[in-house]
Amino acid sequence: MSTPRPAVFLDRDGTLNRERGYVTDPADLELLPGVVDALRSLRARGFTLVVITNQGGIARGLYDENVLTRVHERLHRETDGVITGYFHCPHHPDESGPYGGPCRCRKPASGLVETAIEVLGLDPSRSFVVGDSARDLACGAKLPVRTVLVQSGKPWRDELAKLEHDGYAPDHVTADLCAATTWILSQPES
């Protein structure tokens, strides 16, 4: 059996691509500056790259799984195929129907990260969660991962205040994925 690999679990909207609400068309996906180079650097250092994203627009009927697949196919092409896995939560707690109500996968729950760890054989103790919101980082709070809040999406001071209110502090706060990558690559391996 192979040794579990370290990973970087990446929020999508506001971390990899411009935050603009629900991305309902692949043509609306706009990568943030420097994302491709940052991802390549992480991959070159042996990190498995995994997108973990809430997609409550599915529960709300704004788009379906096929549209989301096409959005992720475009993201995969534009990032030169360096992302290993895409894990999403289609649920929304305020909706009814098959994707309504509570679930164990919607961030801040840790289900997406836990599933990715199991499916891809990853080592959480050598891994990082990077996102632009409190719920992105809170999904890693019960796991032995380090967390990085990026300022490239949601109003980061508000998100940091939410985390602090819940008694949680990220391991690092930085401008964007490029700066997060520099910090991650400077950390000693656990």
SULRA-V916286 format. One record per residue. N is the residue number from 1. RES is the residue in one small letter. NEAR is the number of other C-alpha atoms within 12 Angstrom. Layout:
# SULRA-V916286
n=N res=RES near=NEAR
n=N res=RES near=NEAR
This chain:
# SULRA-V916286
n=1 res=m near=5
n=2 res=s near=8
n=3 res=t near=10
n=4 res=p near=21
n=5 res=r near=29
n=6 res=p near=33
n=7 res=a near=40
n=8 res=v near=46
n=9 res=f near=49
n=10 res=l near=50
n=11 res=d near=48
n=12 res=r near=44
n=13 res=d near=37
n=14 res=g near=36
n=15 res=t near=45
n=16 res=l near=43
n=17 res=n near=39
n=18 res=r near=26
n=19 res=e near=25
n=20 res=r near=20
n=21 res=g near=20
n=22 res=y near=29
n=23 res=v near=33
n=24 res=t near=26
n=25 res=d near=24
n=26 res=p near=24
n=27 res=a near=18
n=28 res=d near=22
n=29 res=l near=31
n=30 res=e near=27
n=31 res=l near=33
n=32 res=l near=30
n=33 res=p near=21
n=34 res=g near=25
n=35 res=v near=32
n=36 res=v near=29
n=37 res=d near=23
n=38 res=a near=34
n=39 res=l near=44
n=40 res=r near=24
n=41 res=s near=27
n=42 res=l near=34
n=43 res=r near=27
n=44 res=a near=16
n=45 res=r near=22
n=46 res=g near=23
n=47 res=f near=34
n=48 res=t near=36
n=49 res=l near=43
n=50 res=v near=42
n=51 res=v near=39
n=52 res=i near=45
n=53 res=t near=46
n=54 res=n near=41
n=55 res=q near=40
n=56 res=g near=35
n=57 res=g near=28
n=58 res=i near=30
n=59 res=a near=27
n=60 res=r near=23
n=61 res=g near=22
n=62 res=l near=19
n=63 res=y near=22
n=64 res=d near=23
n=65 res=e near=24
n=66 res=n near=15
n=67 res=v near=24
n=68 res=l near=32
n=69 res=t near=22
n=70 res=r near=21
n=71 res=v near=30
n=72 res=h near=38
n=73 res=e near=23
n=74 res=r near=24
n=75 res=l near=35
n=76 res=h near=27
n=77 res=r near=17
n=78 res=e near=26
n=79 res=t near=30
n=80 res=d near=18
n=81 res=g near=21
n=82 res=v near=28
n=83 res=i near=35
n=84 res=t near=31
n=85 res=g near=30
n=86 res=y near=33
n=87 res=f near=35
n=88 res=h near=34
n=89 res=c near=35
n=90 res=p near=34
n=91 res=h near=31
n=92 res=h near=27
n=93 res=p near=25
n=94 res=d near=15
n=95 res=e near=19
n=96 res=s near=16
n=97 res=g near=16
n=98 res=p near=17
n=99 res=y near=26
n=100 res=g near=22
n=101 res=g near=20
n=102 res=p near=22
n=103 res=c near=23
n=104 res=r near=22
n=105 res=c near=31
n=106 res=r near=33
n=107 res=k near=36
n=108 res=p near=31
n=109 res=a near=28
n=110 res=s near=34
n=111 res=g near=29
n=112 res=l near=37
n=113 res=v near=50
n=114 res=e near=31
n=115 res=t near=26
n=116 res=a near=34
n=117 res=i near=35
n=118 res=e near=15
n=119 res=v near=19
n=120 res=l near=27
n=121 res=g near=23
n=122 res=l near=32
n=123 res=d near=30
n=124 res=p near=34
n=125 res=s near=23
n=126 res=r near=29
n=127 res=s near=38
n=128 res=f near=47
n=129 res=v near=55
n=130 res=v near=53
n=131 res=g near=49
n=132 res=d near=43
n=133 res=s near=40
n=134 res=a near=40
n=135 res=r near=35
n=136 res=d near=45
n=137 res=l near=43
n=138 res=a near=40
n=139 res=c near=39
n=140 res=g near=41
n=141 res=a near=31
n=142 res=k near=20
n=143 res=l near=24
n=144 res=p near=24
n=145 res=v near=33
n=146 res=r near=39
n=147 res=t near=43
n=148 res=v near=47
n=149 res=l near=46
n=150 res=v near=41
n=151 res=q near=33
n=152 res=s near=37
n=153 res=g near=33
n=154 res=k near=28
n=155 res=p near=19
n=156 res=w near=26
n=157 res=r near=21
n=158 res=d near=18
n=159 res=e near=30
n=160 res=l near=32
n=161 res=a near=19
n=162 res=k near=22
n=163 res=l near=30
n=164 res=e near=16
n=165 res=h near=13
n=166 res=d near=17
n=167 res=g near=13
n=168 res=y near=24
n=169 res=a near=23
n=170 res=p near=35
n=171 res=d near=26
n=172 res=h near=29
n=173 res=v near=32
n=174 res=t near=28
n=175 res=a near=29
n=176 res=d near=35
n=177 res=l near=46
n=178 res=c near=29
n=179 res=a near=29
n=180 res=a near=38
n=181 res=t near=39
n=182 res=t near=22
n=183 res=w near=27
n=184 res=i near=36
n=185 res=l near=27
n=186 res=s near=12
n=187 res=q near=17
n=188 res=p near=11
n=189 res=e near=20
n=190 res=s near=14
